[in-house]
């Protein structure tokens, strides 16, 4: 009994000594007089840190006595540092004030790291565009609006039917991944259709990453990615309307309605586009641009949950009717040889959702998408019927190991099912009887990303992804990013090195050529197309004495591309032969953006 009392006395004495040699820091984080919820607070050079509550209040306890720099940051605000002295056995009160970003570098981005970060702190160069920019040069759809972005080029591949794709830094459209709310909804069969019909009333911002992003997003993100972030229904205007028309007699109407229902908020957005004028300026009897009638309906729901956990569900339906050809063509001539016309009917629906698992102290995010794209096309007498279904699921775990160390890991699964009416998805059964053979590709994967804050000014990001493709086998894609910048965001350098890959869908990218009686031949095991990219980016923000601001954004890029998979139609007129081409391709260049904002209107 005496020994037990002695041990208890020693234990209590140690606690008392420890309490006398440590102190605490408490306070409230504010910005422009308003409380900042869930701000991050930590002591520089230590592993001691905490997160403010919903009212901006924070407490740092058991802090060894001494002098420190208290670092605080929050999404959308510039980080700040304050000197603080901690006395043993005492509580120091220190209220913190965060300033709003004075330039675009303070905006929030997610595409570079799958985490919400201030743009100036992101080790990956992410370009950010809001609907305000697009309204300065109105267009009927997002596909045309992207032409305003430096290094991004929407290209029209067919003047008759109006299909096209998006090029980034000189690489072809199939190497650009298009995301909606961070999820790959737009497949290779529908790149241009996925961007048409997205109402401006729906877009919160558009994020563009130039260069390979396969480490986080998998196949198709070789040239870069475009991530369309939709509005949060809880913050969207209760009603919005945008009517747009031109002297060519095309009309575009966007309508948006948002409301709150209990703990849920919903946003319903509709896009209608009508252009039915068969314009023929050169008098050749052929349409100069295709006619289009389009309807798109989008509905998004979000739910308020404890601890700001994420829960949302959205769906979109899209239908379009395009025509191009001879002026006297009518729907009765569809598929006939008397009068030439190209008619494309597109029907598509999408479902997507995100749910943060209720695991205390952990950020586990489950997300998933499913889309079906139905194509009904007639190119003269050539009929093309295609159906593609793409399912995607992803589970990510983000952990802040310390104030300077963030870890992100994830597991993904993607399946692509495709069928059409061409010999590409046909085979022969017993007695040479024709049999349908839809194409199915499954792509499970794992990825990890480690972000280190080496110094207050420098960040190192390392990432690695492993995918197993049911057709190509194992695929590895690493990346390395380094960022150095001043704490106020006025000057930032970024260097990125990454590997991208693309698994080619043989039957969706040259569908018009696959009609007829040709036999599809794959004489060798195809390797995925690969690329290595180096990108150096520099941001500079200048505040002039007159009050005007100047922002410079410059990049130098170099991409080395191999294993191009291309169809061979010439070797045998009865066959389409797919193989990896020998050799390589190089895309290199320089971009510079300069923005000037005057102090007066």
SEKERO-643013 format. One record per residue (C-alpha): residue in three letters; x, y, z; chain. Coordinates in steps of 0.25 Angstrom, whole numbers, always signed. Last residue first. Layout:
SITE    r      X      Y      Z  c
SITE  ala      X      Y      Z  A
...
END
This chain:
SITE    r      X      Y      Z  c
SITE  unk    -54   +209   -251  A
SITE  unk    -43   +214   -242  A
SITE  unk    -31   +206   -236  A
SITE  unk    -28   +200   -249  A
SITE  unk    -27   +184   -250  A
SITE  unk    -16   +179   -260  A
SITE  unk    -15   +165   -264  A
SITE  unk     -3   +159   -271  A
SITE  unk     -3   +144   -276  A
SITE  unk     +9   +138   -282  A
SITE  unk    +11   +124   -289  A
SITE  unk    +24   +117   -294  A
SITE  unk    +25   +105   -302  A
SITE  unk    +28    +90   -304  A
SITE  unk    +21    +78   -310  A
SITE  unk    +30    +67   -314  A
SITE  unk    +26    +54   -321  A
SITE  unk    +33    +40   -321  A
SITE  unk    +37    +29   -330  A
SITE  unk    +31    +15   -333  A
SITE  unk    +16    +14   -334  A
SITE  unk     +8     +5   -325  A
SITE  unk     -2     -3   -333  A
SITE  unk    -16     -4   -338  A
SITE  unk    -19    -10   -351  A
SITE  unk    -32     -7   -358  A
SITE  unk    -34    -18   -369  A
SITE  unk    -41    -20   -383  A
SITE  unk    -33     -9   -390  A
SITE  unk    -20    -15   -384  A
SITE  unk     -8     -7   -381  A
SITE  unk    -15     +6   -383  A
SITE  unk    -25     +7   -372  A
SITE  unk    -15     +7   -360  A
SITE  unk    -21    +12   -347  A
SITE  unk    -12    +20   -338  A
SITE  unk     -7    +17   -324  A
SITE  unk     +4    +26   -320  A
SITE  unk    +14    +19   -311  A
SITE  unk    +22    +32   -307  A
SITE  unk    +21    +47   -303  A
SITE  unk    +31    +56   -298  A
SITE  unk    +25    +69   -292  A
SITE  unk    +33    +82   -290  A
SITE  unk    +26    +94   -283  A
SITE  unk    +30   +108   -279  A
SITE  unk    +20   +116   -271  A
SITE  unk    +17   +131   -268  A
SITE  unk     +6   +138   -260  A
SITE  unk     +8   +153   -257  A
SITE  unk     -2   +160   -249  A
SITE  unk     -2   +176   -248  A
SITE  unk    -10   +184   -238  A
SITE  unk    -14   +198   -238  A
SITE  unk    -14   +207   -226  A
SITE  unk     -6   +218   -232  A
SITE  unk     +6   +214   -224  A
SITE  unk     +6   +200   -231  A
SITE  unk     +3   +187   -225  A
SITE  unk    +10   +176   -232  A
SITE  unk     +7   +161   -232  A
SITE  unk    +16   +151   -239  A
SITE  unk    +14   +137   -243  A
SITE  unk    +24   +127   -249  A
SITE  unk    +22   +113   -255  A
SITE  unk    +32   +103   -259  A
SITE  unk    +26    +90   -266  A
SITE  unk    +33    +77   -269  A
SITE  unk    +25    +66   -275  A
SITE  unk    +27    +52   -278  A
SITE  unk    +17    +45   -287  A
SITE  unk    +11    +31   -289  A
SITE  unk     +1    +24   -298  A
SITE  unk     -3    +10   -292  A
SITE  unk     +4     -2   -298  A
SITE  unk     -3    -11   -308  A
SITE  unk     +0    -25   -308  A
SITE  unk     +2    -28   -323  A
SITE  unk     -6    -31   -336  A
SITE  unk    -18    -24   -332  A
SITE  unk    -27    -26   -345  A
SITE  unk    -41    -20   -347  A
SITE  unk    -48    -26   -359  A
SITE  unk    -54    -16   -369  A
SITE  unk    -68    -19   -374  A
SITE  unk    -74     -5   -373  A
SITE  unk    -73     +5   -362  A
SITE  unk    -61     +7   -354  A
SITE  unk    -57    +20   -361  A
SITE  unk    -68    +28   -354  A
SITE  unk    -65    +23   -341  A
SITE  unk    -51    +28   -340  A
SITE  unk    -50    +31   -325  A
SITE  unk    -60    +22   -320  A
SITE  unk    -55     +8   -323  A
SITE  unk    -41     +7   -320  A
SITE  unk    -42    +13   -306  A
SITE  unk    -28    +17   -303  A
SITE  unk    -23    +16   -289  A
SITE  unk    -15    +29   -287  A
SITE  unk     -3    +31   -278  A
SITE  unk     +3    +43   -271  A
SITE  unk    +17    +45   -264  A
SITE  unk    +20    +57   -257  A
SITE  unk    +31    +67   -253  A
SITE  unk    +26    +81   -248  A
SITE  unk    +33    +93   -244  A
SITE  unk    +26   +105   -237  A
SITE  unk    +31   +119   -233  A
SITE  unk    +22   +129   -226  A
SITE  unk    +23   +144   -223  A
SITE  unk    +13   +153   -217  A
SITE  unk     +6   +141   -209  A
SITE  unk     +8   +148   -196  A
SITE  unk    +16   +137   -190  A
SITE  unk    +26   +138   -202  A
SITE  unk    +27   +126   -211  A
SITE  unk    +34   +113   -214  A
SITE  unk    +27   +101   -220  A
SITE  unk    +32    +87   -223  A
SITE  unk    +25    +77   -231  A
SITE  unk    +28    +62   -233  A
SITE  unk    +20    +52   -241  A
SITE  unk    +19    +37   -243  A
SITE  unk    +10    +28   -252  A
SITE  unk    +10    +13   -252  A
SITE  unk     +2     +4   -261  A
SITE  unk     +0    -11   -259  A
SITE  unk     -8    -19   -270  A
SITE  unk    -12    -13   -283  A
SITE  unk    -26    -19   -286  A
SITE  unk    -32    -21   -272  A
SITE  unk    -24     -9   -267  A
SITE  unk    -18     -9   -254  A
SITE  unk    -14     +4   -248  A
SITE  unk     -3     +9   -239  A
SITE  unk     -2    +24   -235  A
SITE  unk    +10    +31   -229  A
SITE  unk    +11    +45   -223  A
SITE  unk    +22    +54   -217  A
SITE  unk    +19    +69   -213  A
SITE  unk    +30    +78   -208  A
SITE  unk    +26    +92   -201  A
SITE  unk    +35   +104   -199  A
SITE  unk    +33   +117   -192  A
SITE  unk    +30   +114   -178  A
SITE  unk    +40   +103   -180  A
SITE  unk    +40    +88   -184  A
SITE  unk    +24    +88   -184  A
SITE  unk    +23    +73   -188  A
SITE  unk    +12    +68   -197  A
SITE  unk    +11    +53   -199  A
SITE  unk     +1    +47   -210  A
SITE  unk     -3    +33   -211  A
SITE  unk    -11    +25   -222  A
SITE  unk    -18    +12   -224  A
SITE  unk    -25     +7   -236  A
SITE  unk    -36     -2   -242  A
SITE  unk    -38     +0   -258  A
SITE  unk    -48     -9   -264  A
SITE  unk    -50     -9   -280  A
SITE  unk    -62    -15   -286  A
SITE  unk    -65    -15   -302  A
SITE  unk    -78    -21   -306  A
SITE  unk    -77    -34   -315  A
SITE  unk    -89    -36   -324  A
SITE  unk    -90    -49   -331  A
SITE  unk    -89    -52   -346  A
SITE  unk    -90    -67   -349  A
SITE  unk    -78    -73   -354  A
SITE  unk    -82    -87   -352  A
SITE  unk    -81    -85   -337  A
SITE  unk    -79    -70   -333  A
SITE  unk    -73    -58   -341  A
SITE  unk    -69    -45   -335  A
SITE  unk    -75    -31   -334  A
SITE  unk    -71    -19   -326  A
SITE  unk    -62    -12   -337  A
SITE  unk    -71    -18   -348  A
SITE  unk    -80     -6   -346  A
SITE  unk    -94     -5   -339  A
SITE  unk    -88     +0   -326  A
SITE  unk    -85     -5   -312  A
SITE  unk    -77     +1   -300  A
SITE  unk    -75     -2   -286  A
SITE  unk    -65     +6   -278  A
SITE  unk    -62     +2   -263  A
SITE  unk    -54    +11   -253  A
SITE  unk    -50     +7   -239  A
SITE  unk    -42    +16   -230  A
SITE  unk    -34    +15   -217  A
SITE  unk    -28    +27   -210  A
SITE  unk    -17    +33   -201  A
SITE  unk    -14    +47   -197  A
SITE  unk     -4    +51   -187  A
SITE  unk     -1    +65   -181  A
SITE  unk    +12    +69   -174  A
SITE  unk    +15    +83   -169  A
SITE  unk     +5    +85   -158  A
SITE  unk     +6    +70   -155  A
SITE  unk     +0    +57   -160  A
SITE  unk    -11    +65   -167  A
SITE  unk    -19    +53   -172  A
SITE  unk    -27    +51   -185  A
SITE  unk    -33    +38   -188  A
SITE  unk    -40    +36   -202  A
SITE  unk    -50    +26   -207  A
SITE  unk    -53    +26   -222  A
SITE  unk    -64    +20   -231  A
SITE  unk    -66    +22   -246  A
SITE  unk    -76    +16   -256  A
SITE  unk    -76    +18   -270  A
SITE  unk    -87    +14   -280  A
SITE  unk    -86    +16   -295  A
SITE  unk    -96    +13   -306  A
SITE  unk    -94    +15   -321  A
SITE  unk   -102    +15   -334  A
SITE  unk    -95    +20   -346  A
SITE  unk   -102    +20   -360  A
SITE  unk    -94    +22   -372  A
SITE  unk   -104    +27   -383  A
SITE  unk   -100    +42   -382  A
SITE  unk    -94    +42   -368  A
SITE  unk   -105    +38   -359  A
SITE  unk   -104    +38   -344  A
SITE  unk   -111    +32   -332  A
SITE  unk   -102    +33   -320  A
SITE  unk   -106    +29   -306  A
SITE  unk    -97    +33   -294  A
SITE  unk    -99    +27   -281  A
SITE  unk    -93    +33   -268  A
SITE  unk    -89    +28   -254  A
SITE  unk    -82    +35   -243  A
SITE  unk    -76    +32   -230  A
SITE  unk    -70    +39   -218  A
SITE  unk    -66    +34   -204  A
SITE  unk    -58    +43   -195  A
SITE  unk    -51    +39   -182  A
SITE  unk    -46    +51   -174  A
SITE  unk    -43    +45   -160  A
SITE  unk    -44    +51   -146  A
SITE  unk    -58    +44   -144  A
SITE  unk    -62    +35   -155  A
SITE  unk    -75    +40   -161  A
SITE  unk    -72    +36   -176  A
SITE  unk    -72    +49   -185  A
SITE  unk    -81    +46   -196  A
SITE  unk    -80    +51   -211  A
SITE  unk    -90    +49   -223  A
SITE  unk    -91    +48   -237  A
SITE  unk   -101    +44   -247  A
SITE  unk   -101    +47   -262  A
SITE  unk   -111    +45   -274  A
SITE  unk   -108    +46   -289  A
SITE  unk   -116    +46   -302  A
SITE  unk   -110    +51   -315  A
SITE  unk   -116    +51   -328  A
SITE  unk   -107    +54   -340  A
SITE  unk   -111    +57   -354  A
SITE  unk   -101    +58   -366  A
SITE  unk   -107    +61   -379  A
SITE  unk   -106    +58   -394  A
SITE  unk   -119    +57   -402  A
SITE  unk   -122    +45   -411  A
SITE  unk   -113    +35   -403  A
SITE  unk   -122    +32   -391  A
SITE  unk   -119    +31   -376  A
SITE  unk   -128    +43   -372  A
SITE  unk   -135    +48   -385  A
SITE  unk   -148    +48   -377  A
SITE  unk   -142    +58   -367  A
SITE  unk   -141    +68   -378  A
SITE  unk   -129    +72   -387  A
SITE  unk   -131    +84   -396  A
SITE  unk   -120    +92   -391  A
SITE  unk   -110    +81   -393  A
SITE  unk   -102    +77   -380  A
SITE  unk   -101    +80   -366  A
SITE  unk   -111    +75   -354  A
SITE  unk   -110    +74   -339  A
SITE  unk   -121    +70   -329  A
SITE  unk   -117    +70   -315  A
SITE  unk   -122    +64   -302  A
SITE  unk   -115    +65   -288  A
SITE  unk   -120    +60   -274  A
SITE  unk   -112    +64   -262  A
SITE  unk   -112    +58   -248  A
SITE  unk   -106    +63   -234  A
SITE  unk   -104    +57   -220  A
SITE  unk    -97    +64   -209  A
SITE  unk    -92    +61   -195  A
SITE  unk    -79    +67   -189  A
SITE  unk    -76    +68   -174  A
SITE  unk    -77    +82   -168  A
SITE  unk    -75    +77   -154  A
SITE  unk    -89    +72   -153  A
SITE  unk    -97    +71   -167  A
SITE  unk   -104    +81   -176  A
SITE  unk   -109    +74   -188  A
SITE  unk   -106    +77   -203  A
SITE  unk   -115    +74   -215  A
SITE  unk   -112    +77   -230  A
SITE  unk   -122    +77   -242  A
SITE  unk   -117    +79   -256  A
SITE  unk   -126    +80   -268  A
SITE  unk   -120    +81   -282  A
SITE  unk   -128    +84   -295  A
SITE  unk   -121    +86   -309  A
SITE  unk   -126    +89   -323  A
SITE  unk   -114    +91   -333  A
SITE  unk   -112    +95   -347  A
SITE  unk    -99    +92   -353  A
SITE  unk    -90   +103   -358  A
SITE  unk    -87   +107   -373  A
SITE  unk    -99    +99   -378  A
SITE  unk    -97    +94   -392  A
SITE  unk   -103    +99   -405  A
SITE  unk    -90   +106   -409  A
SITE  unk    -95   +120   -408  A
SITE  unk    -83   +125   -400  A
SITE  unk    -92   +131   -389  A
SITE  unk   -100   +118   -386  A
SITE  unk   -107   +119   -373  A
SITE  unk   -118   +108   -370  A
SITE  unk   -124   +115   -359  A
SITE  unk   -129   +106   -348  A
SITE  unk   -122   +111   -335  A
SITE  unk   -128   +108   -322  A
SITE  unk   -122   +106   -308  A
SITE  unk   -129   +103   -295  A
SITE  unk   -121   +101   -282  A
SITE  unk   -128    +98   -269  A
SITE  unk   -123    +99   -255  A
SITE  unk   -129    +93   -242  A
SITE  unk   -122    +96   -229  A
SITE  unk   -125    +89   -216  A
SITE  unk   -122    +91   -201  A
SITE  unk   -125    +81   -190  A
SITE  unk   -126    +82   -175  A
SITE  unk   -141    +87   -177  A
SITE  unk   -143    +90   -191  A
SITE  unk   -135   +102   -196  A
SITE  unk   -137   +108   -210  A
SITE  unk   -129   +110   -223  A
SITE  unk   -135   +113   -237  A
SITE  unk   -127   +115   -249  A
SITE  unk   -130   +118   -263  A
SITE  unk   -121   +119   -275  A
SITE  unk   -126   +122   -289  A
SITE  unk   -118   +122   -302  A
SITE  unk   -124   +128   -315  A
SITE  unk   -118   +127   -329  A
SITE  unk   -123   +137   -339  A
SITE  unk   -110   +140   -346  A
SITE  unk   -112   +154   -341  A
SITE  unk   -109   +148   -327  A
SITE  unk   -116   +144   -315  A
SITE  unk   -114   +142   -300  A
SITE  unk   -124   +141   -289  A
SITE  unk   -118   +139   -275  A
SITE  unk   -127   +136   -263  A
SITE  unk   -125   +134   -248  A
SITE  unk   -134   +131   -236  A
SITE  unk   -131   +128   -222  A
SITE  unk   -116   +131   -224  A
SITE  unk   -106   +120   -220  A
SITE  unk   -100   +119   -206  A
SITE  unk   -108   +107   -201  A
SITE  unk   -108   +101   -215  A
SITE  unk    -93   +100   -216  A
SITE  unk    -90   +104   -230  A
SITE  unk    -83    +95   -240  A
SITE  unk    -68    +93   -241  A
SITE  unk    -64    +90   -256  A
SITE  unk    -50    +83   -256  A
SITE  unk    -42    +84   -268  A
SITE  unk    -30    +74   -269  A
SITE  unk    -16    +73   -275  A
SITE  unk     -9    +67   -287  A
SITE  unk     -8    +53   -281  A
SITE  unk    -21    +53   -273  A
SITE  unk    -27    +42   -281  A
SITE  unk    -25    +31   -271  A
SITE  unk    -24    +33   -256  A
SITE  unk    -28    +45   -248  A
SITE  unk    -18    +47   -237  A
SITE  unk     -5    +42   -243  A
SITE  unk    -11    +44   -257  A
SITE  unk    -10    +59   -256  A
SITE  unk     +0    +61   -268  A
SITE  unk     +2    +76   -272  A
SITE  unk     -7    +88   -272  A
SITE  unk    -17    +89   -260  A
SITE  unk    -30    +97   -262  A
SITE  unk    -40   +100   -252  A
SITE  unk    -54   +106   -256  A
SITE  unk    -62   +113   -245  A
SITE  unk    -76   +114   -239  A
SITE  unk    -83   +109   -252  A
SITE  unk    -98   +106   -251  A
SITE  unk   -103   +120   -256  A
SITE  unk    -94   +118   -268  A
SITE  unk   -102   +107   -272  A
SITE  unk    -94    +94   -276  A
SITE  unk   -101    +90   -290  A
SITE  unk    -89    +87   -297  A
SITE  unk    -77    +83   -289  A
SITE  unk    -81    +68   -289  A
SITE  unk    -85    +68   -303  A
SITE  unk    -71    +72   -308  A
SITE  unk    -64    +61   -300  A
SITE  unk    -75    +51   -303  A
SITE  unk    -69    +37   -308  A
SITE  unk    -56    +39   -300  A
SITE  unk    -64    +40   -287  A
SITE  unk    -68    +53   -279  A
SITE  unk    -72    +49   -265  A
SITE  unk    -59    +48   -259  A
SITE  unk    -61    +54   -245  A
SITE  unk    -55    +66   -239  A
SITE  unk    -68    +74   -238  A
SITE  unk    -70    +72   -253  A
SITE  unk    -57    +67   -260  A
SITE  unk    -52    +68   -274  A
SITE  unk    -39    +60   -277  A
SITE  unk    -30    +65   -289  A
SITE  unk    -22    +55   -296  A
SITE  unk    -33    +51   -306  A
SITE  unk    -33    +66   -311  A
SITE  unk    -19    +66   -317  A
SITE  unk     -7    +72   -310  A
SITE  unk     -3    +86   -313  A
SITE  unk     -2    +92   -299  A
SITE  unk    -16    +87   -296  A
SITE  unk    -26    +83   -308  A
SITE  unk    -41    +82   -306  A
SITE  unk    -50    +74   -316  A
SITE  unk    -59    +76   -327  A
SITE  unk    -72    +72   -333  A
SITE  unk    -80    +82   -342  A
SITE  unk    -87    +73   -351  A
SITE  unk    -83    +79   -364  A
SITE  unk    -71    +87   -360  A
SITE  unk    -65    +75   -354  A
SITE  unk    -52    +75   -345  A
SITE  unk    -55    +89   -338  A
SITE  unk    -44    +91   -328  A
SITE  unk    -45    +97   -314  A
SITE  unk    -31   +102   -311  A
SITE  unk    -26   +104   -297  A
SITE  unk    -12   +110   -296  A
SITE  unk    -17   +124   -292  A
SITE  unk    -32   +123   -288  A
SITE  unk    -42   +131   -296  A
SITE  unk    -45   +119   -305  A
SITE  unk    -51   +112   -293  A
SITE  unk    -64   +120   -295  A
SITE  unk    -67   +112   -308  A
SITE  unk    -68    +99   -300  A
SITE  unk    -75   +106   -289  A
SITE  unk    -87   +108   -297  A
SITE  unk    -94   +119   -305  A
SITE  unk    -83   +130   -304  A
SITE  unk    -82   +143   -297  A
SITE  unk    -69   +150   -297  A
SITE  unk    -68   +158   -284  A
SITE  unk    -78   +148   -278  A
SITE  unk    -67   +137   -279  A
SITE  unk    -58   +145   -269  A
SITE  unk    -69   +147   -259  A
SITE  unk    -73   +133   -260  A
SITE  unk    -60   +130   -252  A
SITE  unk    -46   +125   -257  A
SITE  unk    -35   +118   -249  A
SITE  unk    -22   +113   -254  A
SITE  unk    -15   +103   -245  A
SITE  unk     +0   +101   -244  A
SITE  unk     +3    +90   -234  A
SITE  unk    +10    +93   -221  A
SITE  unk     -3   +100   -216  A
SITE  unk     -1   +111   -206  A
SITE  unk     -4   +122   -215  A
SITE  unk    -16   +116   -220  A
SITE  unk    -22   +114   -206  A
SITE  unk    -24   +100   -203  A
SITE  unk    -36    +90   -204  A
SITE  unk    -31    +76   -205  A
SITE  unk    -31    +68   -218  A
SITE  unk    -16    +72   -220  A
SITE  unk    -16    +80   -233  A
SITE  unk    -31    +81   -236  A
SITE  unk    -36    +87   -222  A
SITE  unk    -34   +102   -224  A
SITE  unk    -38   +113   -214  A
SITE  unk    -35   +127   -218  A
SITE  unk    -23   +135   -211  A
SITE  unk    -15   +135   -224  A
SITE  unk    -26   +143   -231  A
SITE  unk    -22   +156   -224  A
SITE  unk    -23   +164   -211  A
SITE  unk    -26   +151   -203  A
SITE  unk    -35   +154   -191  A
SITE  unk    -27   +158   -178  A
SITE  unk    -27   +149   -166  A
SITE  unk    -27   +155   -152  A
SITE  unk    -23   +147   -140  A
SITE  unk    -27   +149   -125  A
SITE  unk    -17   +146   -115  A
SITE  unk    -20   +142   -100  A
SITE  unk     -8   +136    -93  A
SITE  unk    -12   +126    -82  A
SITE  unk     -2   +124    -70  A
SITE  unk     +4   +112    -63  A
SITE  unk    +18   +115    -70  A
SITE  unk    +18   +127    -79  A
SITE  unk    +16   +126    -94  A
SITE  unk    +21   +138   -102  A
SITE  unk    +14   +140   -116  A
SITE  unk    +19   +146   -129  A
SITE  unk     +9   +146   -140  A
SITE  unk     +9   +140   -154  A
SITE  unk     -2   +141   -165  A
SITE  unk     -8   +133   -176  A
SITE  unk    -16   +140   -187  A
SITE  unk    -30   +137   -188  A
SITE  unk    -39   +128   -197  A
SITE  unk    -37   +115   -189  A
SITE  unk    -32   +118   -175  A
SITE  unk    -18   +121   -169  A
SITE  unk    -11   +124   -155  A
SITE  unk     +3   +123   -151  A
SITE  unk     +7   +126   -137  A
SITE  unk    +22   +129   -136  A
SITE  unk    +28   +125   -123  A
SITE  unk    +34   +130   -110  A
SITE  unk    +36   +120    -98  A
SITE  unk    +28   +112    -88  A
SITE  unk    +25    +98    -93  A
SITE  unk    +10    +98    -99  A
SITE  unk     +1    +89    -92  A
SITE  unk    -12    +95    -98  A
SITE  unk    -14   +102   -111  A
SITE  unk    -29   +107   -111  A
SITE  unk    -37   +113   -122  A
SITE  unk    -49   +121   -125  A
SITE  unk    -54   +124   -139  A
SITE  unk    -69   +122   -136  A
SITE  unk    -70   +109   -144  A
SITE  unk    -58   +103   -136  A
SITE  unk    -43   +107   -139  A
SITE  unk    -34    +96   -143  A
SITE  unk    -21    +92   -135  A
SITE  unk     -6    +91   -135  A
SITE  unk     +6    +87   -128  A
SITE  unk    +16    +79   -137  A
SITE  unk    +27    +90   -135  A
SITE  unk    +35    +99   -144  A
SITE  unk    +24   +110   -145  A
SITE  unk    +13   +108   -135  A
SITE  unk     +0   +105   -141  A
SITE  unk    -14   +110   -144  A
SITE  unk    -23   +105   -156  A
SITE  unk    -37   +112   -158  A
SITE  unk    -49   +104   -156  A
SITE  unk    -59   +116   -155  A
SITE  unk    -54   +131   -158  A
SITE  unk    -61   +141   -149  A
SITE  unk    -65   +154   -156  A
SITE  unk    -58   +167   -153  A
SITE  unk    -51   +168   -166  A
SITE  unk    -46   +154   -164  A
SITE  unk    -46   +148   -150  A
SITE  unk    -39   +137   -142  A
SITE  unk    -42   +136   -127  A
SITE  unk    -33   +134   -116  A
SITE  unk    -26   +124   -107  A
SITE  unk    -11   +120   -104  A
SITE  unk     -7   +111    -93  A
SITE  unk     +4   +109    -83  A
SITE  unk    +15    +99    -79  A
SITE  unk    +25    +98    -68  A
SITE  unk    +15    +99    -56  A
SITE  unk     +6    +88    -63  A
SITE  unk    +18    +79    -64  A
SITE  unk    +22    +81    -50  A
SITE  unk     +8    +78    -45  A
SITE  unk     +7    +66    -54  A
SITE  unk    +20    +61    -49  A
SITE  unk    +16    +63    -35  A
SITE  unk     +3    +55    -37  A
SITE  unk    +11    +43    -43  A
SITE  unk    +21    +44    -31  A
SITE  unk    +10    +44    -21  A
SITE  unk     +3    +32    -28  A
SITE  unk    +15    +24    -28  A
SITE  unk    +17    +27    -13  A
SITE  unk     +3    +23    -10  A
SITE  unk     +5    +10    -17  A
SITE  unk    +18     +7    -10  A
SITE  unk    +11     +9     +3  A
SITE  unk     +0     +0     +0  A
END
